[in-house]
Amino acid sequence: MKLANKVALITGAGSGQGAAAAKLFAAEGALVTAVDINEAAANETAKQINAQGGIAFAMRIDVASEQDAEKMVAATIDRYGQLDILYNNAGIEGEPNYLSNFSIAGFDRVIGVNLRSVFLSMKFALPQMIKQRGGSVINIASVGGVNAQKGGAAYCTAKAGVIMITKVAALEYARYNIRVNCICPGFIQTPMMERIAAMSGIKDPKVLERGNAIGRAGTPEEIAKVGLFLAGDDASFASGASFLIDGGLML
Ligand code: NAI
């Protein structure tokens, strides 16, 4: 097992990529804290992990909230005594509007959930990792953080920020044996991708997949496997990097 005796805190664990990562990490021996703003969904992920013989507990957390970010880190350390892996995955797509029509509240919320959250959770988790002299942080950015997309004034900007804050944190904390990396997924089959297709007036989400060299969308499990690599010792020399896992979309 690749994550035996490791403790992993996973945000957005109630759906899509977060749920897949929580289940894979638990199957690889990690003790998991599954947090999500959707409490029932987080509970379901934890229930499934425990039913499979893994160990997990769930919390309702809004990752954009300072109090909640502090609470999820404290609860994890309280329950398991350590924190080895922070998987910042929670995110929202926001509204599809062009910049001049984008609502100010909508902009703030996307920045809050997709970027401020990553700052907050690292701010609260890093002191514990420093104490332990090691840890792995994985931030889920997006191809949208590398290339501009119409309607992406908030989303693309937040995800570009995730890529940069990953580099800053990697540089600042490498001396404590803490690695910080991010994954930039392309189209992944999750409820978010279905919502994006619907917002764009696309009836069949498969239309989105045709732009990929590989010719299909990825699965949440395919991203979780990259997360597993980054979380564990196999990635001992990887830090500050962005892993573009997009089926060739950016080619
Ligand atoms: P999803 O919508 O299936 O899952 C996101 C989860 O985050 C949901 O369970 C949701 O309740 C939770 N969440 C939303 N706001 C939250 C908050 N304030 N606090 C805590 N939890 C919150 O979406 P998916 O696809 O699994 O997304 C995961 C990450 O991957 C996101 O950061 C997304 O931006 C990113 N991504 C997704 C792509 C895709 O094609 N699906 C492509 C590139 C990046």
Residues whose N, C-alpha, C, O or C-beta is under 5 A from the ligand:
A	BS01	NAI	G12 G14 S15 G16 Q17 G18 V35 D36 I37 N38 I61 D62 V63 A64 N89 A90 G91 I92 V113 I140 A141 S142 V143 P185 G186 F187 I188 T190 P191 M192 M193
